[in-house]
């Protein structure tokens, strides 16, 4: 197996950069970000666990040198902790399958990088059964980042059916040709349910 930068393996069976966007997202529903009381309690528990969990060995993250990731397994639960590479401050992670970015760091693409990290580590720590709105946006962004990075590091491994959703500029920037937000995803799910 040939491995390139960031773990972009040419023979990876679940390689997101080989999977069209809709197949990558799967037919999962999107819920409101504030969710139910149970959702809010789970998010609070996850934040507390990520803040208080002992750190394992952290590894630099080549795609974002400002981030460091550590992983650990407790029983059957995989945990990802993300830290700032300069201050070593914890900025988010995933615990029991739920990714969380701490408030001061939201909007910096950390959620998408948690998804990317999980994906290139065979889905470690994340196993969505539905999305929050912010989790959905992070997953769409993660797919775009995977495609962009794979085009840079192993372009022959990105199939045409994946590229049909994207415009690729000469500078290596990848953008969706058409918006793919909640409305588009919900309409796609509705079409699927009527088949």
C-alpha positions in Angstrom: 0.0 0.0 0.0 1.4 3.4 -1.0 0.9 6.1 1.7 1.2 9.8 0.9 1.1 12.8 3.2 -1.6 12.9 5.8 -2.4 9.2 5.4 -3.9 9.6 2.0 -3.5 6.0 1.0 -3.9 5.0 -2.6 -5.6 1.7 -1.7 -7.7 2.9 1.2 -11.1 1.3 0.8 -13.1 4.0 2.6 -11.1 6.9 1.1 -13.4 9.9 1.2 -11.7 11.5 -1.8 -12.8 8.4 -3.8 -16.4 8.8 -2.7 -18.9 11.3 -4.2 -20.2 13.8 -1.8 -23.7 12.4 -1.4 -22.4 8.9 -0.7 -19.9 10.3 1.8 -22.7 12.2 3.6 -25.0 9.2 3.5 -28.8 9.5 3.9 -28.6 10.8 7.5 -31.0 13.4 8.8 -30.0 16.8 10.1 -31.4 18.0 13.4 -31.4 21.5 14.9 -28.2 22.5 16.6 -29.8 23.2 19.9 -31.4 19.7 19.8 -33.4 18.1 22.6 -32.6 18.3 26.3 -31.0 14.9 26.0 -28.8 16.2 23.1 -27.7 19.2 25.2 -26.9 17.0 28.2 -24.8 14.7 26.0 -22.9 17.7 24.6 -22.2 19.0 28.1 -21.0 15.6 29.2 -18.8 15.3 26.1 -17.3 18.8 26.7 -16.5 17.9 30.3 -15.0 14.5 29.3 -12.8 16.2 26.7 -11.7 18.9 29.1 -10.9 16.5 32.0 -9.6 13.4 30.2 -5.8 12.7 30.6 -4.0 13.3 27.4 -2.3 10.6 25.4 0.7 11.3 23.2 -0.2 14.1 20.8 0.8 14.1 17.2 1.2 17.0 14.9 -1.3 17.3 12.1 0.4 18.1 8.8 -2.7 19.6 7.1 -3.0 22.2 9.9 0.3 22.7 11.7 -1.6 24.8 14.3 -3.4 21.7 15.5 -2.3 18.6 17.4 -4.3 15.4 17.9 -4.2 12.7 20.5 -6.3 9.6 20.5 -7.1 7.0 23.1 -9.5 4.1 23.6 -11.3 3.5 26.9 -13.2 0.2 26.7 -14.8 0.4 23.4 -15.0 4.2 23.2 -12.5 6.0 20.9 -11.6 9.5 21.9 -10.0 12.3 19.9 -8.6 15.4 21.6 -7.6 18.4 19.6 -5.1 21.0 21.0 -3.6 24.2 19.8 0.0 23.4 18.8 1.4 26.6 20.3 -0.5 26.9 23.6 -1.4 23.2 24.0 -4.9 24.4 25.0 -7.6 21.9 24.4 -10.0 23.2 21.7 -12.3 20.2 21.0 -12.4 16.6 20.0 -14.8 13.7 19.9 -15.9 11.4 22.7 -18.3 8.5 22.4 -18.8 9.4 18.7 -19.8 13.0 19.3 -17.5 15.7 18.0 -17.4 19.0 19.9 -15.5 22.2 19.3 -15.2 24.5 22.3 -17.0 27.8 22.0 -14.0 30.2 21.6 -12.7 28.1 18.6 -15.9 27.6 16.7 -15.8 28.9 13.1 -12.2 28.0 12.6 -12.7 24.8 10.7 -11.8 22.6 13.7 -15.0 20.4 13.3 -14.1 19.7 9.7 -10.5 18.7 10.7 -11.9 16.4 13.4 -13.9 14.7 10.7 -10.9 14.5 8.3 -8.6 13.1 11.1 -11.2 10.5 11.9 -11.7 9.6 8.2 -8.0 9.0 7.5 -7.8 6.9 10.7 -10.5 4.5 9.5 -13.4 6.3 11.1 -11.8 6.3 14.5 -13.9 8.1 17.2 -16.8 9.2 14.9 -19.9 7.2 13.8 -22.7 9.5 13.0 -26.3 8.4 12.9 -27.6 11.9 12.2 -26.1 15.4 12.0 -26.5 18.6 13.8 -26.5 21.6 11.4 -22.9 22.5 12.4 -21.9 18.8 12.2 -23.4 18.6 8.7 -21.5 21.7 7.6 -18.3 20.3 9.1 -18.8 17.0 7.2 -19.4 18.8 3.8 -16.3 20.9 4.5 -14.3 17.8 5.4 -15.2 16.2 2.1 -14.0 19.3 0.2 -10.8 19.3 2.1 -10.2 15.6 1.5 -10.7 16.1 -2.3 -8.5 19.2 -2.3 -5.7 17.5 -0.4 -5.9 14.3 -2.4 -5.7 16.3 -5.6 -2.5 17.8 -4.2 -0.9 14.6 -2.9 -2.4 11.7 -5.1 -4.4 13.3 -7.9 -4.7 10.0 -9.8 -6.8 8.6 -6.9 -9.6 11.1 -7.2 -12.3 9.7 -9.6 -14.2 11.8 -12.1 -17.5 11.0 -10.4 -16.2 12.8 -7.2 -14.9 15.8 -9.2 -18.3 16.3 -10.8 -19.5 18.2 -7.7 -16.5 20.5 -7.6 -14.8 23.3 -9.5 -11.1 23.0 -9.3 -9.1 26.2 -9.9 -5.5 26.3 -11.2 -4.3 27.2 -7.7 -5.6 24.0 -6.3 -8.6 25.5 -4.6 -11.7 23.3 -4.6 -15.2 24.6 -4.4 -18.6 23.1 -4.7 -20.2 23.8 -8.0 -23.6 24.1 -6.4 -24.4 24.8 -2.8 -25.1 21.7 -0.6 -26.6 22.9 2.6 -29.5 21.6 4.7 -32.2 22.5 2.2 -30.4 20.6 -0.6 -29.7 17.6 1.6 -33.3 17.5 2.9 -34.6 17.6 -0.7 -32.3 14.8 -1.7 -33.4 12.7 1.3 -37.0 13.4 0.3 -36.4 12.2 -3.2 -34.7 9.1 -1.9 -37.6 8.3 0.4 -40.0 8.4 -2.6 -38.1 5.7 -4.6 
